[in-house]
Amino acid sequence: MSTTRTVELEGVSLFVASLGGGKPVFVLGGPWFGQYYLREFNEALAKHFRVIAYDPRGSGRSSPLTQAEISLAGHLHDLEALRQSLGVEKLNLVGHSMGAHVAILYAADHPEQMASLVLMHPAPPFAEHLQEQMQNAFVARFTPDDQTRMKQISSSSPFRSGDPAAHEDYFRVLYSPFFRDRSLLAQVNFAFTSTTAMYAVRAEGHLLPSILSMDPASRLGEIQSPTLIVHAQHDIIPEEFSRSLAEGIPHARFVLLEGLGHFAYLEDPSRAMPPVIEFLRQHAG
């Protein structure tokens, strides 16, 4: 069963999708993209659990607000307010990419509200030397054709006027280094809206400094729930970063997906999904 609705919280409206049935599992992707790009992951997970996914403020079909209001504090507030609004006592929380960083900080802030935590391909790294490694790997995969195409898109009239399709094309090229098999890019539907297009280009530069300012590496020990960290062998994110999270979080387990990349759930769901499903079966309280 799949349903969608808008949940009114204090000062913000969140577009929420619910799939499947059983124990609730909240899934949070990159905060400026909305929930739709993880559709294949959510549908696979919904065969076993009730998946709750939502468009964070400033994305998708949720409230656009202003740039200043689309903050880390706002994202953390919305997750807790949504938990309360839906009457979920303990969160099973899955965070993908930078959504994993929001999940880390929420779990550290609300240990009593957490049942389990899954960090899928968390990025970017906190340490400068690992950020440099990631950047070098990104540049190595980013071709001259990619650069030309991004310049063409960003200088076009549709892009400058905030056209969602043009902005989605821009990000499809920008994120191409995260795919070993670029043919899979055609399967990724970010479902950009005018709200997403309004903020996505500036969102990482706006959000990442506030995440790093909270020094999440120093807060890993505050996470009390069972935690699974999933890393893909061919991700441009250094494996050292994911392993450092596993070492810093008590009761954490590390899983390496060999031969896969940052969007492992698209590349080979038969290998990417079972570790997450089995972990949640054991720990979703």
VMD Tcl script that draws the C-alpha trace (Angstrom):
set ca {
  {0.00 0.00 0.00}
  {1.27 3.46 -0.91}
  {-0.16 6.75 0.31}
  {0.93 10.38 0.16}
  {-0.17 13.37 2.18}
  {0.97 16.74 3.41}
  {1.76 16.93 7.13}
  {1.48 20.36 8.71}
  {4.17 21.01 11.29}
  {5.10 24.20 13.08}
  {6.04 26.64 10.34}
  {6.44 24.06 7.57}
  {4.42 21.65 5.42}
  {6.10 18.33 4.58}
  {5.07 16.10 1.69}
  {5.18 12.57 3.10}
  {5.00 9.24 1.26}
  {4.22 6.01 3.10}
  {4.83 2.60 1.50}
  {4.23 -0.93 2.72}
  {3.27 -2.04 6.20}
  {4.75 -3.25 9.46}
  {7.36 -1.57 11.62}
  {8.00 2.03 10.50}
  {11.34 2.93 8.91}
  {12.10 6.58 8.09}
  {14.30 7.11 5.02}
  {16.16 10.39 4.50}
  {18.13 11.14 1.35}
  {20.17 14.15 0.34}
  {18.16 16.94 2.00}
  {17.86 19.19 -1.08}
  {16.68 16.49 -3.49}
  {13.50 15.26 -1.84}
  {12.57 11.64 -1.36}
  {11.72 10.50 -4.89}
  {15.23 9.64 -6.11}
  {15.30 6.80 -3.55}
  {12.05 5.34 -4.90}
  {13.57 1.99 -5.92}
  {15.24 1.60 -2.53}
  {12.06 2.54 -0.70}
  {9.92 0.14 -2.74}
  {12.30 -2.74 -2.03}
  {12.34 -1.91 1.69}
  {8.54 -1.57 1.74}
  {8.20 -5.30 1.03}
  {9.26 -5.80 4.65}
  {8.51 -2.57 6.53}
  {6.37 0.53 6.51}
  {8.63 3.06 4.80}
  {8.12 6.73 5.60}
  {9.89 9.10 3.20}
  {9.42 12.82 2.84}
  {10.54 15.87 0.91}
  {12.62 17.99 3.32}
  {11.81 21.67 3.56}
  {12.96 23.51 0.46}
  {12.59 20.49 -1.83}
  {10.00 18.57 -3.78}
  {6.43 19.27 -2.76}
  {7.22 20.54 0.74}
  {7.34 24.17 1.85}
  {9.82 26.30 -0.13}
  {10.42 28.77 2.74}
  {13.47 31.03 2.40}
  {17.15 30.19 2.02}
  {17.79 31.14 5.67}
  {15.00 28.83 6.86}
  {16.38 25.83 4.94}
  {18.92 25.08 7.63}
  {20.36 22.09 9.45}
  {18.43 23.11 12.55}
  {15.27 23.18 10.47}
  {15.91 19.70 9.03}
  {16.55 18.25 12.48}
  {13.45 19.97 13.88}
  {11.28 18.63 11.07}
  {12.41 15.03 11.56}
  {11.59 15.11 15.26}
  {8.30 16.96 14.69}
  {7.30 14.44 12.02}
  {8.07 11.53 14.36}
  {5.81 13.06 16.98}
  {3.08 13.93 14.49}
  {2.94 10.36 13.16}
  {2.93 8.90 16.68}
  {6.12 6.88 16.22}
  {7.70 6.15 19.59}
  {11.11 4.91 18.42}
  {12.75 5.77 15.11}
  {14.30 3.31 12.73}
  {16.21 5.78 10.60}
  {18.00 5.24 7.28}
  {20.12 8.07 5.89}
  {21.68 8.05 2.41}
  {24.66 10.21 1.38}
  {24.40 13.61 3.13}
  {21.09 12.46 4.56}
  {23.25 10.14 6.66}
  {24.90 13.19 8.25}
  {21.53 14.61 9.27}
  {20.68 11.16 10.65}
  {23.93 11.06 12.67}
  {23.21 14.38 14.31}
  {19.58 13.48 15.00}
  {20.61 10.17 16.59}
  {23.18 11.95 18.77}
  {20.63 14.58 19.82}
  {17.78 12.10 20.48}
  {19.25 8.80 21.67}
  {16.10 7.98 23.63}
  {13.99 8.23 20.45}
  {16.17 5.87 18.39}
  {15.61 2.16 17.82}
  {18.09 1.63 14.97}
  {20.22 3.60 12.53}
  {21.44 2.79 9.01}
  {24.02 5.03 7.30}
  {24.20 4.25 3.59}
  {27.22 5.60 1.74}
  {27.60 8.59 4.12}
  {29.21 11.61 2.47}
  {31.10 13.86 2.32}
  {33.85 13.00 4.81}
  {34.45 15.17 7.86}
  {38.27 15.17 7.81}
  {40.03 17.48 5.35}
  {42.44 14.84 4.02}
  {39.50 12.55 3.21}
  {37.61 15.42 1.59}
  {40.65 15.92 -0.62}
  {40.72 12.21 -1.53}
  {37.04 12.38 -2.48}
  {37.58 15.50 -4.57}
  {40.50 13.88 -6.42}
  {38.38 10.81 -7.17}
  {35.54 13.03 -8.37}
  {37.81 15.01 -10.71}
  {39.29 11.79 -12.10}
  {35.84 10.64 -13.22}
  {34.52 14.01 -14.34}
  {35.24 14.24 -18.07}
  {35.78 17.28 -20.30}
  {32.46 16.42 -21.95}
  {30.82 16.64 -18.52}
  {32.29 20.09 -18.00}
  {31.11 21.27 -21.41}
  {27.63 19.91 -20.87}
  {27.28 21.56 -17.44}
  {28.34 24.92 -18.87}
  {25.79 24.57 -21.66}
  {23.00 23.76 -19.24}
  {23.86 26.41 -16.64}
  {24.06 29.15 -19.31}
  {20.72 28.21 -20.89}
  {17.60 30.31 -20.51}
  {15.53 27.48 -18.94}
  {18.18 26.93 -16.26}
  {18.50 30.61 -15.46}
  {14.73 30.93 -15.19}
  {14.54 28.05 -12.68}
  {13.13 25.37 -14.97}
  {13.01 22.10 -12.94}
  {13.89 19.87 -15.92}
  {16.98 21.94 -16.76}
  {18.15 21.87 -13.15}
  {17.63 18.11 -12.98}
  {19.69 17.69 -16.17}
  {22.43 19.79 -14.53}
  {22.56 17.53 -11.47}
  {22.43 14.40 -13.57}
  {25.72 15.49 -15.16}
  {27.18 16.79 -11.89}
  {26.56 13.48 -10.12}
  {27.78 11.28 -12.97}
  {31.14 10.55 -11.24}
  {29.16 8.70 -8.55}
  {28.14 6.10 -11.16}
  {30.53 3.48 -12.46}
  {27.90 2.55 -15.05}
  {26.64 5.85 -16.44}
  {23.74 4.17 -18.18}
  {22.13 3.95 -14.74}
  {21.82 7.74 -14.68}
  {18.78 7.38 -16.89}
  {17.07 5.44 -14.07}
  {17.51 8.20 -11.50}
  {14.47 10.42 -11.29}
  {15.07 13.32 -8.92}
  {11.53 14.58 -9.62}
  {12.64 18.21 -9.37}
  {9.95 20.77 -8.71}
  {10.25 24.54 -8.94}
  {11.04 24.49 -5.21}
  {13.90 21.99 -5.66}
  {15.29 23.99 -8.56}
  {15.18 27.18 -6.52}
  {17.66 25.95 -3.91}
  {19.48 22.78 -5.02}
  {22.49 24.43 -6.69}
  {23.41 26.35 -3.53}
  {22.16 23.82 -0.99}
  {25.33 21.82 -0.30}
  {27.43 24.95 0.17}
  {24.71 26.30 2.46}
  {24.20 23.15 4.56}
  {27.60 21.47 4.80}
  {29.36 24.21 6.83}
  {26.63 24.04 9.48}
  {26.99 20.26 9.66}
  {30.76 20.47 10.06}
  {30.43 23.28 12.62}
  {28.58 20.85 14.89}
  {31.66 18.58 14.81}
  {29.69 15.37 14.19}
  {32.84 13.25 14.52}
  {33.02 14.18 18.21}
  {29.40 13.14 18.74}
  {29.54 9.60 17.38}
  {29.92 8.17 20.87}
  {26.55 9.68 21.85}
  {24.69 7.39 19.45}
  {23.26 4.55 21.52}
  {21.17 2.63 18.99}
  {22.41 -0.35 16.98}
  {23.93 1.10 13.82}
  {24.79 -0.25 10.38}
  {27.24 1.58 8.12}
  {27.11 0.51 4.47}
  {30.01 1.39 2.17}
  {30.43 0.52 -1.51}
  {33.84 -0.55 -2.79}
  {33.79 1.71 -5.85}
  {32.23 4.76 -4.24}
  {34.31 7.91 -4.61}
  {33.82 8.34 -0.84}
  {36.94 6.98 0.90}
  {36.32 3.70 2.69}
  {38.37 5.06 5.57}
  {35.61 7.54 6.36}
  {32.86 4.93 6.66}
  {35.13 2.73 8.76}
  {35.90 5.66 11.06}
  {32.16 6.07 11.66}
  {31.86 2.39 12.51}
  {34.77 2.68 14.93}
  {33.35 5.79 16.61}
  {29.75 4.66 17.06}
  {29.16 2.13 19.84}
  {27.36 -1.05 18.72}
  {28.05 -0.26 15.05}
  {28.50 -2.79 12.27}
  {30.33 -2.12 8.99}
  {29.35 -3.73 5.68}
  {31.37 -3.42 2.46}
  {29.49 -3.93 -0.80}
  {32.14 -5.23 -3.17}
  {31.98 -4.18 -6.79}
  {29.30 -1.52 -6.22}
  {29.15 2.28 -6.00}
  {27.34 5.16 -4.34}
  {23.95 4.19 -5.81}
  {24.31 0.50 -5.02}
  {20.56 -0.01 -4.66}
  {20.27 0.72 -8.41}
  {23.41 -1.11 -9.51}
  {22.57 -4.44 -7.88}
  {19.64 -4.49 -5.44}
  {20.08 -8.23 -4.92}
  {23.32 -7.47 -3.07}
  {22.67 -3.96 -1.79}
  {19.34 -4.55 -0.05}
  {19.77 -7.77 2.03}
  {22.24 -6.33 4.61}
  {19.89 -3.42 5.32}
  {16.77 -5.57 5.47}
  {18.37 -8.17 7.75}
  {19.74 -5.52 10.08}
  {16.36 -3.81 10.39}
  {14.64 -7.15 10.96}
  {16.93 -7.69 13.93}
  {16.78 -4.23 15.44}
  {13.63 -2.39 14.33}
  {11.95 -2.06 17.71}
}
mol new
graphics top color blue
foreach p $ca { graphics top sphere $p radius 0.5 }
foreach p [lrange $ca 0 end-1] q [lrange $ca 1 end] { graphics top cylinder $p $q radius 0.2 }
display resetview
